[in-house]
Amino acid sequence: MNRNLFFVAAALFLWGFGEGMFFNFVPIYLDLQFLLSKSEIGLILGAFGFFMAITHIPAGHLADRIGRRPLLVGAWVLGLVSTLTMGIALKLPLFLVGLFAYGLTAFVSSPLGSYVTAARGKWPVGTVLSLTTATFGMGMVLGPVTGGWIGDHYGMRMSFYVAAVVFVFSNIFMYFIESQPIDHHDPDDPPPSLRSNKQFITLIGVLAFAIFSMYIAQPLTPNFLEGVRGLSLSQTGLIFTAGALGNSLLAITFSRANPRRGYLFTQALVILFALLIWKGTSLPAFALGYFLLGGFRASRPMAMAQARELVHESQMGVTYGIMETVSAIIFILTPPIAGFLFERDPMILYPLAVGLIMVSIVVSYMFLPRKVSHA
Protein backbone atom coordinates (compact mmCIF):
# COMPACT_ATOMS: atom_id res chain seq x y z
CA MET A 1 0.00 0.00 0.00
CA ASN A 2 1.45 3.38 -0.97
CA ARG A 3 1.14 6.47 1.23
CA ASN A 4 -1.84 7.87 -0.72
CA LEU A 5 -3.93 4.76 -0.15
CA PHE A 6 -3.06 4.91 3.55
CA PHE A 7 -4.29 8.51 3.89
CA VAL A 8 -7.44 7.75 1.87
CA ALA A 9 -8.15 4.71 4.02
CA ALA A 10 -7.64 6.69 7.25
CA ALA A 11 -9.89 9.51 6.02
CA LEU A 12 -12.59 7.02 5.01
CA PHE A 13 -12.38 5.20 8.33
CA LEU A 14 -13.02 8.42 10.25
CA TRP A 15 -15.70 9.52 7.82
CA GLY A 16 -17.50 6.21 8.23
CA PHE A 17 -17.36 6.64 12.01
CA GLY A 18 -18.80 10.15 11.82
CA GLU A 19 -21.46 9.40 9.22
CA GLY A 20 -22.51 6.29 11.10
CA MET A 21 -23.47 8.45 14.08
CA PHE A 22 -26.33 10.13 12.25
CA PHE A 23 -26.99 9.03 8.69
CA ASN A 24 -29.06 5.89 9.30
CA PHE A 25 -31.02 7.79 11.96
CA VAL A 26 -32.12 10.58 9.59
CA PRO A 27 -35.50 8.94 8.74
CA ILE A 28 -36.21 8.54 12.46
CA TYR A 29 -35.03 12.10 13.15
CA LEU A 30 -37.38 13.47 10.49
CA ASP A 31 -40.21 11.54 12.16
CA LEU A 32 -39.52 12.43 15.80
CA GLN A 33 -38.04 15.93 15.46
CA PHE A 34 -40.17 17.33 12.62
CA LEU A 35 -43.24 15.04 12.87
CA LEU A 36 -43.31 14.07 9.21
CA SER A 37 -45.37 11.25 7.74
CA LYS A 38 -43.75 8.23 6.13
CA SER A 39 -44.71 9.48 2.66
CA GLU A 40 -43.14 12.87 3.39
CA ILE A 41 -39.98 11.16 4.65
CA GLY A 42 -39.89 9.06 1.49
CA LEU A 43 -40.17 12.21 -0.66
CA ILE A 44 -37.34 13.88 1.25
CA LEU A 45 -35.13 10.83 0.85
CA GLY A 46 -35.99 10.83 -2.83
CA ALA A 47 -34.99 14.50 -3.07
CA PHE A 48 -31.76 13.59 -1.29
CA GLY A 49 -31.15 11.08 -4.05
CA PHE A 50 -31.77 13.83 -6.62
CA PHE A 51 -29.00 15.96 -5.14
CA MET A 52 -26.74 12.93 -5.25
CA ALA A 53 -27.62 12.26 -8.88
CA ILE A 54 -26.89 15.67 -10.38
CA THR A 55 -23.23 15.68 -9.39
CA HIS A 56 -21.74 12.39 -10.55
CA ILE A 57 -21.23 12.81 -14.29
CA PRO A 58 -19.90 16.40 -14.00
CA ALA A 59 -17.56 15.24 -11.24
CA GLY A 60 -16.37 12.32 -13.37
CA HIS A 61 -15.65 14.65 -16.29
CA LEU A 62 -13.78 17.07 -14.04
CA ALA A 63 -11.77 14.24 -12.47
CA ASP A 64 -10.64 13.15 -15.95
CA ARG A 65 -9.70 16.72 -16.91
CA ILE A 66 -8.46 18.69 -13.88
CA GLY A 67 -7.46 15.84 -11.59
CA ARG A 68 -9.05 13.97 -8.70
CA ARG A 69 -7.48 15.53 -5.60
CA PRO A 70 -9.28 18.92 -5.76
CA LEU A 71 -12.64 17.17 -5.95
CA LEU A 72 -11.83 14.86 -3.04
CA VAL A 73 -10.74 17.71 -0.77
CA GLY A 74 -13.78 19.79 -1.78
CA ALA A 75 -16.19 16.96 -0.99
CA TRP A 76 -14.67 16.44 2.45
CA VAL A 77 -15.00 20.15 3.31
CA LEU A 78 -18.60 20.30 2.06
CA GLY A 79 -19.47 17.25 4.14
CA LEU A 80 -18.17 18.91 7.29
CA VAL A 81 -20.08 22.15 6.65
CA SER A 82 -23.36 20.39 5.79
CA THR A 83 -23.19 18.21 8.91
CA LEU A 84 -22.78 21.29 11.10
CA THR A 85 -25.76 22.85 9.31
CA MET A 86 -27.95 19.86 10.15
CA GLY A 87 -26.82 20.04 13.74
CA ILE A 88 -27.70 23.71 14.27
CA ALA A 89 -31.03 23.45 12.40
CA LEU A 90 -34.10 23.92 14.60
CA LYS A 91 -36.49 24.24 11.68
CA LEU A 92 -37.05 21.79 8.83
CA PRO A 93 -35.98 24.11 5.95
CA LEU A 94 -32.48 24.69 7.33
CA PHE A 95 -32.11 21.00 8.16
CA LEU A 96 -33.01 20.14 4.56
CA VAL A 97 -30.39 22.61 3.31
CA GLY A 98 -27.78 20.70 5.29
CA LEU A 99 -29.16 17.29 4.31
CA PHE A 100 -29.30 18.07 0.61
CA ALA A 101 -25.84 19.67 0.72
CA TYR A 102 -24.62 16.44 2.28
CA GLY A 103 -26.22 14.65 -0.66
CA LEU A 104 -24.11 16.77 -3.02
CA THR A 105 -20.98 15.28 -1.46
CA ALA A 106 -21.84 12.10 -3.34
CA PHE A 107 -19.90 13.62 -6.23
CA VAL A 108 -16.84 12.27 -4.45
CA SER A 109 -17.67 8.70 -5.52
CA SER A 110 -16.34 8.77 -9.08
CA PRO A 111 -13.12 10.73 -8.39
CA LEU A 112 -12.51 8.57 -5.31
CA GLY A 113 -13.00 5.40 -7.30
CA SER A 114 -10.74 6.59 -10.12
CA TYR A 115 -8.14 7.90 -7.62
CA VAL A 116 -7.73 4.60 -5.79
CA THR A 117 -7.89 2.67 -9.08
CA ALA A 118 -4.98 4.73 -10.41
CA ALA A 119 -3.09 4.36 -7.11
CA ARG A 120 -3.58 0.60 -6.84
CA GLY A 121 -0.17 -0.48 -8.12
CA LYS A 122 -0.31 -4.26 -8.67
CA TRP A 123 -3.56 -4.76 -6.79
CA PRO A 124 -6.61 -5.96 -8.78
CA VAL A 125 -9.22 -3.25 -9.44
CA GLY A 126 -11.87 -5.05 -7.40
CA THR A 127 -9.51 -5.36 -4.44
CA VAL A 128 -8.59 -1.70 -4.21
CA LEU A 129 -12.18 -0.57 -4.73
CA SER A 130 -13.24 -2.93 -1.97
CA LEU A 131 -10.63 -1.23 0.23
CA THR A 132 -12.69 1.97 0.17
CA THR A 133 -15.85 0.09 1.10
CA ALA A 134 -14.12 -1.92 3.82
CA THR A 135 -12.36 0.98 5.57
CA PHE A 136 -15.49 3.12 5.45
CA GLY A 137 -17.46 0.18 6.84
CA MET A 138 -14.94 -0.37 9.63
CA GLY A 139 -15.51 3.19 10.76
CA MET A 140 -19.25 2.73 10.66
CA VAL A 141 -19.01 -0.25 13.01
CA LEU A 142 -18.59 2.16 15.93
CA GLY A 143 -20.63 5.03 14.52
CA PRO A 144 -24.24 3.79 14.81
CA VAL A 145 -23.98 2.38 18.31
CA THR A 146 -22.27 5.60 19.41
CA GLY A 147 -24.92 7.71 17.69
CA GLY A 148 -27.74 5.66 19.19
CA TRP A 149 -26.28 6.04 22.69
CA ILE A 150 -25.83 9.79 22.20
CA GLY A 151 -29.40 10.06 20.89
CA ASP A 152 -30.88 8.26 23.89
CA HIS A 153 -28.88 10.31 26.45
CA TYR A 154 -28.33 13.74 24.89
CA GLY A 155 -30.72 13.95 21.95
CA MET A 156 -30.14 13.13 18.32
CA ARG A 157 -28.96 16.66 17.45
CA MET A 158 -25.81 16.10 19.50
CA SER A 159 -24.82 13.28 17.12
CA PHE A 160 -24.38 15.81 14.31
CA TYR A 161 -22.00 17.91 16.41
CA VAL A 162 -19.88 14.95 17.47
CA ALA A 163 -19.77 13.70 13.87
CA ALA A 164 -18.55 17.12 12.72
CA VAL A 165 -15.63 16.93 15.13
CA VAL A 166 -14.68 13.52 13.72
CA PHE A 167 -14.97 14.94 10.19
CA VAL A 168 -12.37 17.61 11.04
CA PHE A 169 -9.76 14.90 11.60
CA SER A 170 -10.90 13.06 8.46
CA ASN A 171 -10.35 16.28 6.48
CA ILE A 172 -6.81 16.52 7.83
CA PHE A 173 -5.93 13.06 6.50
CA MET A 174 -7.47 13.81 3.10
CA TYR A 175 -5.41 17.02 2.82
CA PHE A 176 -2.19 14.97 2.73
CA ILE A 177 -2.98 12.89 -0.37
CA GLU A 178 -0.91 13.68 -3.47
CA SER A 179 -2.13 14.81 -6.87
CA GLN A 180 -2.08 12.30 -9.73
CA PRO A 181 -1.19 12.81 -13.41
CA ILE A 182 -4.16 13.17 -15.73
CA ASP A 183 -4.73 10.22 -18.09
CA HIS A 184 -4.93 10.92 -21.83
CA HIS A 185 -5.76 8.73 -24.79
CA ASP A 186 -3.82 8.70 -28.05
CA PRO A 187 -5.46 11.42 -30.21
CA ASP A 188 -4.73 9.37 -33.32
CA ASP A 189 -6.40 6.27 -31.87
CA PRO A 190 -9.21 7.38 -29.53
CA PRO A 191 -11.21 4.74 -27.63
CA PRO A 192 -14.85 4.12 -28.64
CA SER A 193 -17.34 6.45 -26.99
CA LEU A 194 -19.28 5.06 -24.06
CA ARG A 195 -22.55 5.51 -25.97
CA SER A 196 -21.34 3.08 -28.64
CA ASN A 197 -19.90 0.61 -26.12
CA LYS A 198 -22.64 -2.05 -26.19
CA GLN A 199 -21.17 -4.14 -23.39
CA PHE A 200 -21.03 -1.10 -21.11
CA ILE A 201 -24.64 -0.13 -21.94
CA THR A 202 -25.80 -3.68 -21.21
CA LEU A 203 -23.92 -3.63 -17.91
CA ILE A 204 -25.60 -0.36 -16.88
CA GLY A 205 -29.07 -1.74 -17.61
CA VAL A 206 -28.49 -4.91 -15.61
CA LEU A 207 -27.02 -2.97 -12.68
CA ALA A 208 -29.91 -0.50 -12.63
CA PHE A 209 -32.48 -3.24 -12.15
CA ALA A 210 -30.31 -4.99 -9.56
CA ILE A 211 -29.82 -1.82 -7.51
CA PHE A 212 -33.53 -1.03 -7.53
CA SER A 213 -34.34 -4.57 -6.43
CA MET A 214 -31.81 -4.53 -3.59
CA TYR A 215 -32.69 -1.01 -2.40
CA ILE A 216 -36.50 -1.02 -2.36
CA ALA A 217 -36.74 -2.40 1.19
CA GLN A 218 -33.93 -0.31 2.67
CA PRO A 219 -35.01 3.36 2.97
CA LEU A 220 -37.72 2.91 5.61
CA THR A 221 -36.38 -0.14 7.43
CA PRO A 222 -35.13 2.15 10.27
CA ASN A 223 -38.74 3.33 10.71
CA PHE A 224 -39.94 -0.27 10.52
CA LEU A 225 -37.58 -1.30 13.33
CA GLU A 226 -38.47 1.71 15.47
CA GLY A 227 -42.21 1.91 14.79
CA VAL A 228 -43.33 -1.63 13.97
CA ARG A 229 -40.81 -3.68 15.95
CA GLY A 230 -40.63 -1.16 18.83
CA LEU A 231 -36.84 -0.96 19.12
CA SER A 232 -35.11 1.87 21.01
CA LEU A 233 -32.51 4.12 19.40
CA SER A 234 -29.74 2.24 21.21
CA GLN A 235 -31.04 -1.11 19.94
CA THR A 236 -31.39 0.31 16.44
CA GLY A 237 -27.84 1.62 16.71
CA LEU A 238 -26.61 -1.88 17.54
CA ILE A 239 -28.34 -3.20 14.44
CA PHE A 240 -26.78 -0.48 12.27
CA THR A 241 -23.41 -1.36 13.80
CA ALA A 242 -23.90 -4.97 12.74
CA GLY A 243 -24.69 -3.65 9.27
CA ALA A 244 -21.50 -1.60 9.20
CA LEU A 245 -19.51 -4.65 10.28
CA GLY A 246 -21.13 -6.60 7.46
CA ASN A 247 -20.26 -3.81 5.01
CA SER A 248 -16.61 -4.07 5.95
CA LEU A 249 -16.17 -7.82 6.32
CA LEU A 250 -18.17 -8.73 3.24
CA ALA A 251 -16.30 -6.16 1.16
CA ILE A 252 -13.04 -7.77 2.28
CA THR A 253 -14.44 -11.25 1.65
CA PHE A 254 -15.44 -10.40 -1.92
CA SER A 255 -12.40 -8.21 -2.65
CA ARG A 256 -10.58 -10.95 -4.58
CA ALA A 257 -13.64 -12.70 -5.95
CA ASN A 258 -14.40 -12.80 -9.65
CA PRO A 259 -16.45 -9.59 -10.05
CA ARG A 260 -19.17 -11.22 -12.13
CA ARG A 261 -19.74 -14.17 -9.79
CA GLY A 262 -19.30 -11.96 -6.74
CA TYR A 263 -22.08 -9.68 -7.93
CA LEU A 264 -24.49 -12.61 -8.09
CA PHE A 265 -23.62 -13.75 -4.55
CA THR A 266 -23.97 -10.27 -3.07
CA GLN A 267 -27.53 -10.04 -4.39
CA ALA A 268 -28.37 -13.33 -2.71
CA LEU A 269 -27.18 -11.91 0.62
CA VAL A 270 -29.63 -9.02 0.30
CA ILE A 271 -32.45 -11.56 -0.12
CA LEU A 272 -31.49 -12.96 3.28
CA PHE A 273 -31.57 -9.42 4.73
CA ALA A 274 -35.14 -8.92 3.51
CA LEU A 275 -36.25 -12.32 4.85
CA LEU A 276 -34.76 -11.71 8.30
CA ILE A 277 -36.30 -8.24 8.68
CA TRP A 278 -39.64 -9.55 7.42
CA LYS A 279 -39.85 -12.77 9.42
CA GLY A 280 -37.45 -12.06 12.28
CA THR A 281 -38.78 -11.35 15.77
CA SER A 282 -35.64 -10.71 17.82
CA LEU A 283 -32.75 -8.27 17.96
CA PRO A 284 -30.17 -10.91 16.88
CA ALA A 285 -32.23 -11.75 13.79
CA PHE A 286 -32.48 -8.09 12.77
CA ALA A 287 -28.77 -7.59 13.44
CA LEU A 288 -27.90 -10.60 11.27
CA GLY A 289 -30.14 -9.21 8.53
CA TYR A 290 -28.29 -5.90 8.56
CA PHE A 291 -24.95 -7.71 8.62
CA LEU A 292 -25.92 -9.55 5.44
CA LEU A 293 -27.11 -6.27 3.92
CA GLY A 294 -23.38 -5.59 3.62
CA GLY A 295 -23.76 -7.51 0.38
CA PHE A 296 -25.37 -4.39 -1.08
CA ARG A 297 -22.27 -2.27 -0.46
CA ALA A 298 -19.97 -5.13 -1.46
CA SER A 299 -21.76 -5.30 -4.81
CA ARG A 300 -20.65 -1.76 -5.72
CA PRO A 301 -16.92 -2.48 -6.20
CA MET A 302 -17.88 -5.69 -8.01
CA ALA A 303 -19.91 -3.61 -10.47
CA MET A 304 -17.21 -0.96 -10.87
CA ALA A 305 -14.54 -3.59 -11.47
CA GLN A 306 -16.62 -5.05 -14.31
CA ALA A 307 -17.10 -1.61 -15.84
CA ARG A 308 -13.40 -0.76 -15.58
CA GLU A 309 -12.57 -3.74 -17.78
CA LEU A 310 -14.80 -2.35 -20.54
CA VAL A 311 -13.43 1.20 -20.88
CA HIS A 312 -10.19 3.09 -21.52
CA GLU A 313 -8.22 4.68 -18.65
CA SER A 314 -9.04 8.17 -19.92
CA GLN A 315 -12.76 7.36 -19.55
CA MET A 316 -12.50 6.01 -16.02
CA GLY A 317 -13.82 9.07 -14.18
CA VAL A 318 -16.86 9.61 -16.38
CA THR A 319 -17.55 5.84 -16.39
CA TYR A 320 -17.73 5.75 -12.62
CA GLY A 321 -19.74 8.99 -12.73
CA ILE A 322 -22.35 7.43 -15.02
CA MET A 323 -22.63 4.40 -12.76
CA GLU A 324 -23.07 6.56 -9.67
CA THR A 325 -25.66 8.68 -11.47
CA VAL A 326 -27.70 5.60 -12.35
CA SER A 327 -27.55 4.51 -8.70
CA ALA A 328 -28.55 7.98 -7.51
CA ILE A 329 -31.53 8.13 -9.88
CA ILE A 330 -32.73 4.87 -8.35
CA PHE A 331 -32.23 6.40 -4.90
CA ILE A 332 -34.52 9.25 -6.05
CA LEU A 333 -37.31 7.02 -7.31
CA THR A 334 -37.25 4.27 -4.71
CA PRO A 335 -37.90 6.06 -1.35
CA PRO A 336 -41.22 7.64 -2.42
CA ILE A 337 -42.37 4.25 -3.70
CA ALA A 338 -41.26 2.66 -0.44
CA GLY A 339 -43.04 5.34 1.60
CA PHE A 340 -46.27 4.86 -0.38
CA LEU A 341 -46.17 1.08 0.13
CA PHE A 342 -45.12 1.40 3.80
CA GLU A 343 -48.17 3.49 4.72
CA ARG A 344 -50.45 0.84 3.24
CA ASP A 345 -48.68 -2.20 4.67
CA PRO A 346 -45.20 -2.01 6.25
CA MET A 347 -44.67 -5.73 5.64
CA ILE A 348 -45.17 -5.63 1.88
CA LEU A 349 -41.73 -4.19 1.09
CA TYR A 350 -39.83 -7.30 2.10
CA PRO A 351 -41.53 -10.04 0.03
CA LEU A 352 -41.52 -7.58 -2.87
CA ALA A 353 -37.75 -7.16 -2.49
CA VAL A 354 -37.20 -10.92 -2.32
CA GLY A 355 -39.11 -11.49 -5.55
CA LEU A 356 -37.40 -8.66 -7.43
CA ILE A 357 -33.91 -9.74 -6.39
CA MET A 358 -34.56 -13.32 -7.46
CA VAL A 359 -35.49 -12.03 -10.91
CA SER A 360 -32.45 -9.74 -10.87
CA ILE A 361 -30.09 -12.64 -10.17
CA VAL A 362 -31.42 -14.48 -13.20
CA VAL A 363 -31.12 -11.36 -15.36
CA SER A 364 -27.59 -10.70 -14.10
CA TYR A 365 -26.51 -14.28 -14.79
CA MET A 366 -27.85 -14.09 -18.33
CA PHE A 367 -26.73 -10.61 -19.39
CA LEU A 368 -23.69 -9.46 -17.42
CA PRO A 369 -20.77 -9.38 -19.91
CA ARG A 370 -18.68 -12.53 -19.80
CA LYS A 371 -15.82 -11.24 -21.94
CA VAL A 372 -14.09 -7.89 -21.83
CA SER A 373 -13.26 -5.70 -24.82
CA HIS A 374 -10.57 -3.70 -23.03
CA ALA A 375 -8.28 -4.97 -20.26
Disulfide bonds with the S-S distance in Angstrom:
none
